[in-house]
Amino acid sequence: MSIERRGIANLRWAARLTDPQSLRFVMTVGAGWGGRVVTALAQFVAVRILTTMLGIDGYGAYAVLTGLLAWFLLADFGLGASLQNYISQRRVAGETSGPAIRAVTYLLLGSTLVLCVLIAVASKWIGPFLLSGFDVPYDQAIAGFATFGILAAATGAASIALKICFAEHRGYLAHAITASGALFGLIGLKVVDWIQPDHLFVWALGVMYLPGLLLATGLLFWRLRGVEEQDDAGGHPRATLWPPARSFLLFGILSALVLNLDYVVLARVLLPREVATYAILSKLYGLVFFAFSSVLQAYWSVSAEALHRGDAASVKRVARTCLTFGVVIVLSTTFLLLTLLGPITRLLAPKGELVIAVGLLPYFAVYSLLRVWSDTFSTIIMSAGKAAVLCMIVPVQAVFSLTLEYLGAHYYGLPGFMLGLSASFVLTVAWALPLYLMRVSKRLNGATT
């Protein structure tokens, strides 16, 4: 490359870095990585405290309840993702989205109050059912489910504030809120461990999830202060947002059937020690998705705006970047765990009650690679507002997932469970989502030629 061409390339790169939107994107990704490292470290320290404070059996019960988090986060009824796409569309058009933010907030405030009452009533049956195989007193099983469910559902509704930040290319605020909630939760857990009050199990659930709720709620109402009072030129916000929100909600429910009934199946089939093993390995590989999902979240709005412009080349570039990053980080994490799994296990369970076999790592690595592949394509499809397409595919995957998970766990234990979960991806979304996105890209290319 000549000196002149190299100089021009450097000037273009410098221009990109000084562009306000590019700077916000870099800040979002950087804050995402930093915040998720902080969150992950806080969670691992929490595992050490919990295994010491509650024992392996108690930690297994804790993992079963908190493993239901994705279900309670559906308390935004799909309006969070719908609002995020709506804001991106209005930004491209140079129009305001304030009235929509206000309307969604008030709607979710009422629905969350109703949900909290229903969770409190249902906890009398659901809590003991889920934790019947664990050494948790009956009253704490009820109170634990009610405490976690109410806090998690309210957090799910308040998390629309984070979606707003991502849509406005200020995702660094969302990551700061998430990391701060994890740190304050860890501090609260340490205080509870020091005080040792009655009903430790319930206290542990409460102090870990209350800070995140308070911070997300504070961010939401702070954002509402600047919302304009004028009418929304795009039509009534609820009428505009609800049709795509229904698709997002249905997709969220179906995804939860695939990904977030794992602890329910494991709690009914495997021993508490195996549940704890799964929980710890899931958190270790969760580091992959902490980093990977921060990239996906940052690219969501980029992809949405590219799709609205009909820019197929940018959409392909988003997919290629996300996939490359995801594969590299999964393989790197697996290599590190192959050499450090023993010390990490002793660090997280210092009483020596738990031993995790290295032979389990390939099962988790394969599953993580399949998640990277499918999550990349599903994020791009959702950024296009096409969650309805996913809702046609994921029900089939849910049937495969539940059937193969249960049979695998029943006959082959935890390795069989992981094989069943991975097979559900291979048989459905791993090939169907890329195929659909290829057709979308062809249509975009045809529209621009």
N, C-alpha and C positions, 0 to 999 in steps of 0.2 A: 504494500500500500504506500502511495506517495505521501510526502510530508503534507501536501495540500489536502489530500483526501482524508488523511488522518486528522488533520486540524478541523476539517468540516465535521467529521464524525464526533470529535470531542465537543465541538460547539453544540451539535444537536443533542448529545447526551447531557451537557450542562443545562441546555434549555429545558430538557425534560425534567431534570431535577429541580429547576427553579419554578416550573409551572405549579401553580397552587394546587390543582387537582392531583398532580403526581406526588407532590409533597404530602398531601393528606393521605394518599394511598400508601405511601411508604411509612408514614406515621402509624397508620392503622395496622399494617402487617407487623411493623416493629413492636408496637404496643401489644399486638396479639401474641407474638412470641414471648415477649417479656412477661406479660400478664399471665399467660398460660404456664410458663415455667414457675412463676410464683404460686399459681393455683395448684399445680401438680405437686410442688414441694410441700405446700401446706397440707394437701391430701395425704401424702405419704407420711408426714409427721403425725397426722391425725390417725392413720392406720396403726402406727406404733403405740400411740396413747390408747386407742380403743382396744387393741388386742391385750394390752396390759390391764386396762381398767375393767373390761367386760369379759376377757377370756376369748379363746378361739370360737367357742360356741356362741357367745354373746355377739362377737363381731360378725359371725355368719348371719345371725338374725338381723343385725344392723344393716348388713349388705343387702339382704332380701328386701327390706323396706325401702332403702335408698335406691335400690335398683329399679324401683317403680317411678323414679323421678320423671322420665319422659312422658309417662301417662298424665301426670299432674300438670306438666308444662303445656299440655293441650288446652289448658284453661283459657288461653287466648282465642280459642275457637277458629284458628287459622287467620285471624284478623291481623296478626303481627306481620306475617309474610305478605299478605295481601296489601297491607299498608306500606310495607317497604317497597314493593313493586310500584305501587301507586305514586309514591313520592318520587321515585326514579323517573316515571313517565312525566310527571309535572315539571321536574327539573329540566328534562329535555325540551319541554314546551315553554320553559321560562315562566311557569305559573306557580301560584302558591298551593300549599297542601295543608295549611294550618287548620281549617275547619274540619277536615277529615281526622286529623289527630285528636281534636277535641271530641268529636262525636264518638270515636272508637273508645277513648278513655272513659267517657261517661257510661257507655254501654257495658264495658267490662267491669266497671265498678259494681253495677247492680248484679251482673251474672256471677261475679266472684263471691258475693255475700251469700247467694243461694247455694252455690257449690260448697262453701264451707259448712253450711248447715247440713247438707246431705252427707258430706264426708264424716262429720261428727256422729251422725246417726248410724251410718253404715259401719263405722269402726268397731262396733260391738260384735259383728260377725266376721268381718274381713281380717282384722288383726289376729284373732286366735286361729283362724283357718290357715293363714300364711305361716304362722310361727309355731304351729303345733309340734313340729319336730325339733324345736330348739328349747333350751333351758331358760325360758323367759316366762315369768309369772303371768297369769291370765289377765290381771288388771293392767299390767304394763304393756302387754301386747295390744290391748284396746287403746290405751292412752298414747302409746308410741305411734300407732297408725294414724290416730286422729291428729296428733301434733305435727307429724311429718306431712300428712296429706294436706292439712290446712295451709301450712307454711309454703309447701311446694306449689299448690294450686294458685295461691295469691302471688307467688313469685312468677309463675307462668303468665299470669295476666299482666303484671307490672313489667315483664320483660319486653313489652312492645316498645319501651323506651330505648332498649338496646337496638331493636330493629330500626327505629327512627334514626339513631346515630349512624348506623351503617349506611342507610339510604342517603343520608346527608354528607357522606364521606368523612364522618367524624367517629369512626369506629374505635379510635383510641380511647374515647370516653367510655364506651361500652366495656372494653377490655379492662380499663382501670376500675370500673365498678365491680366486675367479676372477681378480679384479683383481690380487691379490698374486702369483699364479702368473705372470701376464703380465709384471708388473714385474720379478720375479726372473729370468724367462726372458730378458727384454731385457738385463738386466745381464750375465747369463751370455753372451749373444751378443756383447755389446760386448767382454767379456774375451777371448773366442775370436778376435774380429777383431783385437784388439790383439796377442795372442800369436802368431797365425797358425800353429797346429799343422798337422801332416800330416792328410789326410782332413778338410778343412774342411767338406765337405758333410755328413758324418756328425756331426761335432761340432755343427754348427748345428742339426740336428734334435734332438740329445740335450739340449742346454742349454735349448732353448726349451720343451720339454715335460716335463722332469723336475720342475721346481718345482711345477707344478700337481698332479702325481701325489702328491708328498710332502705337500703341504698338504691335499689332499682325504682322503688316508689318515689324517693326523693328526686331522682333524676327525671322521672316522668313529669312530676308536678313543676319542677324547675323549667322543663321544656315548654310546658303549657303556659307559662307566664308570658312568652313571646308570641303566642298564637293570635293571629289576626281575627277580627270580628266580622270581616266582610263575608258576603256569600261566596260559596265555592262555584266558580264558573263551570266546573266539570260536572255539575249535577249534584244531587243529594249524596253526600259521602257514603252513607250506609248502603244506599241502593247501588252505588258504584263498587263498593268494597266487598259486599257480602257474597255475590256469585263466585268470584275467585276464592274467597275465604272458605267457602264450603268445600271446594276441591282440596285446598290445603289442609283443612281439618280432616277430611276423609283420608287423604294421603298420610297425615300424621298418625291417625288411628291404625291404618294398615301397616305403616312402618313400625309402630309400637308392637303390633302383633308379631312382626318378624324379629325385631331386635330387642324388645323390652318385656318379653314374657320369659326370658331366660332364667331369672331367679325364681319365678313361680314354678317352672318345670323342675329346676334343680332342687328347690326346697321340698318338692314332693317325691323326688326319686333318689337323690344322693344324700350322703351323710353330711352333717354340718362342717366337718373338716374339709370335705371336697368343695363345698360351697365357698368356704373361706379361701381355698386355693384358687378357685375361679375368680373370686373378687379381687385378689391381689394381682394375679396375672392380667386381668382386665384393666386394672389401674396402671400397671406397668406399660401395657400396650396403649393405654389411654393417652400416654405422653405423645404417641404418634398422632392421635386424633386431636389433641390439644393444639399442636403445631399445624396440622393439616387443615383442621376446620377454620383456623384463623385466616389461612390463605383463601379457603373457599368463601368465607364470609366477606372478605375484602373484595373478591372477584365477583360476587353476586351482582352488585350494582353495576360494575363494569360490563358484565355479560348482559344484564338487562338493557342497559343503554345501547350497547352494540347491536343487540337484536332489534331494538326499536328503530335503529338507523338502517337495519338491513345489512350490517357489516359482518358477513360470514367469516372473513379472514380473521377478524379479531376474536370471534367466538372460538374458532379452531385454536388460536393461540392461547386462549384462556384454558381450554381443555388440555393442551399439550403441556403447558406450564404446571398445572395442578397435578397431572398424572406423574410427571417426572419427579416433582418434589415429593409426592406421596410414596412412590416406590423407593426412592433413595432413603427416606427416613424410616420406612418399615424395615428394610434390610439392615440399615445401620443399627437400629434398636435391637433387632434379633441377634446380631453379632455381639453386641455389648452384653446382652442378657446371657448368651451362651457362656461367657467368661465370668460374669459377675452375679449370676442368679443366687448362688449359695450365700455370699455375703449380704446381698440385698434382703433375702428371706430372713436371715438372722437379725438384720437391722430392723425389719418391720415387725417381726414376731420374736422379741428378745428372750422370751421364756423357753424357746426351743420346742414349742408344741406343734410346729408346722414344718414339714419338709416338702419342697416343691421339686418334682422331677424335671430335669432338663429336657427330657423327651416330650414334654408337653408343648415346648416352644414352637416347633414346626406347625402344629395345629393352629396356634394363635397367629403365627406369621402368615399362613395361607389365608386365613379368614381376614386379616387386616389388609392384605393386598386386594382381596375381592371387594372389601369395603371402600378402599381408595378408588378403585375402578368405578364402582357403581355410584358412589357419592359424588364423584366429579360430574358424571353425566346427569344425575338427578338434580344437582344444584343448577346446572345450566338450563335444564328443562323447566325447573321451577322459576328461574329468573325470567323466563319467557311467559310466565303465567299459565303454563300448560300442566298444572298438577293433575288435571283430569286424566291425562295420558298415563301418568304414574298409577292413578287409581284403578286403571284397567289391568295393570300388570301385577301390582303388589298383592292383591288378594290371592292370586295363584301362588305367589311366593309364600304368603302366610300359611297356606294349607301345607305346602311342602315343609316349611320351617317347623311348625309345631309337630307335625307327624314325625319327621326325621330326627328332630331334637329329642323327642320323648323316646323313640325306639333306640336311638343311639345311646342315650344316657342309661336306659334300662338294661341294655345288653352289654355295653362296652364302657360304661362309666363316663368320666369327663372327656376322654379322647373321642368317644362315640358321639357325645353331644356336640363337640366342635365340628366333627365331620358332617353331621346332619345339618348344622347351621350353615356351613360353607356350601354344601351341596344345594341348598335352597337358592343361593345366589347364582351358582353355575347354571342351574336349570331354568332360570327366569331372567332377572334384570341384567345379568352380566353380558348378555347378548342383545336383549330387546332394547335397552336404552341407547346404546351406541347406534343401533340400526335406525331408530327413530330420529336421533340427532343428525345422522347422515342425510336423511330425507329433508329435514328442515334446512340444512346447509345448502342442499341442491336447490330448494325453492328460493332461498335468499340469493344465491348466485344467479338464478334465472331472472329474478326480479331486478337485478342491478345491471344485467347485460342488455 
